[in-house]
């Protein structure tokens, strides 16, 4: 009896110690994640304060995400010592960035390009130069092929190009969204962050039903709670930001002061409109109409995508990590993993935002048309001027010639 009592006490102490250690490690992890989450949120507000210059930060994040994914490939296959794999991967990154950023330079900084002779040459032959650079890398890859490793080398060639497609192409779309106005950059990013936090909180306190096997900790309760919370958050954030010219104006570049500008007459999206409420809502609120910014309506669609489809970017990343038996893409951020672990949903959201703007928002851009006209020869400019003058006179918007 004495021995059994002693063993029971021993097992009780061991169980208590294990439970205490587990709870300590769990709360320590929550503490680390919480502190670093606040630091990242503070950094996000710093980004907002810096304004359009954040495109440099987008470039930095892109390079880090690319490095994390490529490093996984290198670790998985490093025993084969493939020649030129890492060098060619970074070379292709430079080529693709040269192409995309060159296109952006020509689109948004046309006046600057036309003023500088070297930039005129690079702009005129930009696509040919980009293709030549890529072709050089392609030839280097073919020359690096080694017998017995052909299949593996082509696997890694595909690995590099899929990584470029996921990371570089979508980060370019983030920059395109930024130039449409800071609000198209801030709201989508905030929506994903809010959904991630609220889904976690709802799952932590109310989660019972597993959502998907790829992410065992995700629950239906967290998924649904995150959806409704994010829609409300996006709606309110859209109302707040739509009142400030700094956020709603497309980003321009003043070639005289060499500075970014965010000054404009706000479009109809950011002017209060009166909407008639449905009968059910009228009875509940006792109001027939309500004043909203049209952008708030669009924010509902952005929030819905960020809550319902956006998480699948995270599920995709989880499947990728499980396929290669890794916990995180890297250990850059303690408690959170790598940069790619934080941006797996952001890239998908950025692509949707870009497609949404192109499909439902963006119209003809007079600034871009003017930049293209300034790049023509004087005779071509005069011909367009005469054609436009005749068209405006026919419509009665200009007095007849000779008056």
N, C-alpha and C positions, 0 to 999 in steps of 0.2 A: 504493500500500500504506500509505503514511504517512497519507494522508487517511482511508482506511477505518479505520485504527487509531484515529485521533483521533475520528472519528464514533462508533466503538464505545465509547470511553471516555466521550464526552459523553452518549450514550444511557444508559450504565450509571450515571453520576452522577445523571442526571435520574430514572431509575427508582428508584435508592436514595433520593433526596430525596422522591419522591412516596410511596414505601412508608413511609419514616420519618414523614412528615407524617400519613399515614393512621393509622399505629399510634399516634402521639402523640394525635391527635384522638380516636381510639377509646378509648384508655385514660383520657384526660381525661374523656370522657363517662361511662365506667364509674366513675371516681373521684367525679364530681359526683353521679351517681345513687346510689352507695353511701353517701356522706356524708349526703345528704338522706334516704335510706331509713332510716338509723340515727336521724336526727332525728325522722322521722315515727313510728318505732317507739317512741322515747322519749316522744313526745307521746301515743301510745296508752296507755302505762303511766300517764302523768299523768291521762289521762281516767279510767282505772280507779280511780286514787286519789281523784279528785274525786267519783266515785259518780254518783248519779242527776242531779246538776246538769248532767251532760253533755247533757241535752236542749237546753240553750242552744247547745251546740256543734253539735248536729244541725241546729238551725235555721240557724245560720251557714253550714254546709256546703250546706244546701239552697238558701239565697239565692244563694250563689256559683255553684253549679251552674246554677241558673236563669239567672243573669246571663250565664254563658258561652254557653249555648245560644241565648238571645235575641239576644246580640250577633252571633252568626254570622248569624242571620236579618237583622239590621239591616245588616250589612256586605254581604250578598249583594244586598239590594234597596234600599240607601240612595239610589241614584241617582234613584229615583222620588219620594223625599221624601214618604213616606206620612204623612198627618196623624195625630197622636195614637197612633201605633203603640207607641212605647216607653212612653208614659204609661199607656195602657190595659193593656199587658202587666203592668206593675208593679201596677196597680190590681187586676187579676184575681188576681195573686199574693197581695195583701193579703186579698182576699175569701175565697179558698180556705183560706188559713191561719187566718183568723178562724173559718171553719166547723169545720175539723178540730181546732184547739186549743180551741175552745169545747166541742166534744164531749168532748175529753179532760178538760177542767176539770170538766165535769159528772159524768163517770164516776169520776174518781179523787180529786176534792176536794169531794165532796158536802157534807161537814160544813162546810167553809169557805163554800161557796156559800149554804147555808141560813142561815148566821150573818149575812151581809152583805146588806142590803136591795138595793143596786144590782145585785149579782151574782144575786140571786133573779130580778129582772126580766129580766136578760140571759139567764139560763138558761132561764126559762120560754118566752121568745119567740126563742130562739137561732136556730132554723131559719128562722123567718119573717124575722128581721133579715138573716140570711145570704143568703136568696133575694132580698130587697129590694136589698141591696148589689150582688149580681151582676146583677140586672135593670137597675139604674142604669148599670152598665158596658156591658151589652148595648145599651141605648138610645143611649149615647154612641158606641158603635161604629157603629150604623146611621146616626146623624147625621153621622159623619165620612166616610161613603162619598163618593168623588169620581169623577166621570165619567171614563172611560177607564182607571181603575185598579181597577174593581170586583173582577175576578178575582184580582188580586194582593193586594188587601186581605183577601179571604176566605182566600187561601192563608196570610197572616200570622195571621189570626184562628185558623185551624186549627193553625198552628205553635205559637201561644201555648198553646192548650188541650192539645195533645199533650205539650208541655213540662211543663205543670202535672200532667198525668197521670203522666208518668214520674218527675218529681222530687218534687213536693209530696206526692202520694198515698203514694209509697213511703217517703219520709222520715217520714211520719206512722206508717207501720207499724213503722219502726225504734223510734220512741218507745213504741208499744204493746208491742213486744217487751221494751223496757227495763223497763217497769212489771211485766212478768211475773217479773222477776228479772234481775240483772246478767249472770248466766250465759248467758241467751238473747240478750244483746247482745254479750258479749265473744267467745263461742265462734264464732258465725257470722262475725263480722268477722275473727277470727284465722284461721279456716279459709280464707277467700278470700286473705288476705295470704300464708299459708303456701303455698297452691297456686300463687300467682303467682310466688313466689320459687323454689320447688322445680321448677316447670315450666321456668322460665328456666334454672336450673342444669343440669337434665338435658338440656335442649335445647342448651345451650352446649357441654357436654362430649360428649354422645352423639348429638345430633340429626343425622339424615341424611334422614329421610323427611318431606316437607312435609305439613302437616295440612290447611290450608284456604287458598284463594287470597286471601281477604280479608286474612289476616295471614301473609305469606310466611315470616316468621321463626319461626312456630309449627311444631313438629314432633310427630310421633306419639310419638317417644321422650320428649319433654318432657311431653306430655299424659299418657302412661301412668305415667311416673315421678312426676309431680306428683300423680296420683290415689292411688297407694299411699302416698306420703309423707304426704299430707294426711289420709288415713284413720287412719294411725298417730298422727300429731300430734293430731288431734281427739280420738281415744280417750284419749290420755295427758293432754291438757289438761282433758278432762271429768272424769277421775279426780282431778286436782289441785284444780280449782275446786269440785267437789261436796262437798269436806270443810269448806268455810267457809260459815257462815251468811250472811255479808255478800254472797256471790255468788248464793246459791240462793233467798233470801227475796224474795217480791214486794215491790216498792217501795210504801210507804204514805206517807201524809202525816198528821202529828200536828197537828191544828188548835189545840191548846193551846200547844205549843212553837213552832209555825210552822216545823217542820223535817221533812225526809224521814226515814223510818224504814225499816230493813231487818232487822226482828226477827220471828222466827216459829219455829214447830216445823217443821223440814224435812219436806216431803212424802215419799211413798214413793219418788219418783224419786231422792232424794238420801240414801237409806238403803241400806247394803250388803245385797245379796241373794246367796244361793248358787245357782249355775247348774251344771247337769250338762253336761259337755263332750261333744261328739260322739266316737264310738269312735276315729276316726282321730286326733283331737287328744289323746285320752287316752293312746293308745299312744306318741305323740310326746313328750308332756310327762310321762307317768307319773303323772298326776293325774286323778281322776274329776270333781272339782268345782272351781269357782273362785268367789271372791267379787268381785262387781262392783256398781257403782252402776247402776241401770236407765238413768240418763241417759247412761251410756257407750254403751249400745245405740243410743239415739236419736242420739248423736253420729256414729255410723257412717252413718246415713241423711243427716244434715246434711252430713257430709264428702263423701259420694258425690255429692250434688247440687252442692255447691260445686266439685267437681272435674270432673264430667262435663257438667253443664248450665250452671253458673255462668259458665264461660269464654265461652259464647255471648253473654252480655251485652257482653263485650269485643269479640267478632266483630261484633256489631250496631253498636257504637260505631265500629269500624274501617270498616264499610260506610258509615256516616253521614258520616264524615270524608272518605272517598274520593269520595262523591257530591258534596261541596262543595269538593273539592280542597284540603283543609287537613291539616296534619300532626298538630296537637293542637287541643283545644278552646280552649286559652289557653296562656299562658306563665307562669302563676302560680308553678309550682314548676320551677326550672331542672333540665333533664335528665329531667323526668317529664311536663311539659305542664301542663294545667289541673287543677283539682280534680275535674272530671268525668272526666278520664282515669284518675284513681285510684279513682273510685267507680262506674264503669260496671258492674262485676260485683257490687258491694256491694248496690246497690238490688234487683237480681234475687234475691240471697241473702236479703235482708230480707223480701221478699214471700213467698218459700218458707217461711221460718222462721215467719212469722205464720200462714200457712195450715196449716203442720204443727202448731203449737201449738193452733189452733182445732179441727183435725180429730182429733188423737190425744192431746193433753195436757190442755187446759183443761176443767175441769168447772164446776159452779155456784160462783159466788164469793159467799160469805156477806157479805163486806164491802160489795159493791155492792148486794146485796139489802137490807141494813140501811140503807144510804144512801137508797135509794128509799123505804123505809118511813118514814124520818124526814122525808121531803119531803111525806108525805100529811097530810091534815087529821086532828085528834085523833079524830074519830068514825070515820074510816076505819081508823086505827091500832088503835082499840079493837075494831072488827069483826074485823080480821085476827087480833088477839090471842085473841079468843074462839074463832074458827074453829080456830086452831092448837092451843089448849088442848084443845078437844073431840077433835081428831084424835089428839093425843098420849095422851089418856085412853083412847081406843078401842084404841090399840096397847099399853096397859099401861105406858107410859113415865111417866105421871103418876098419882098416886092419884085415885080417884073424887072427885067434888065433894062437899064437906061433911065430908071426913075430915081 
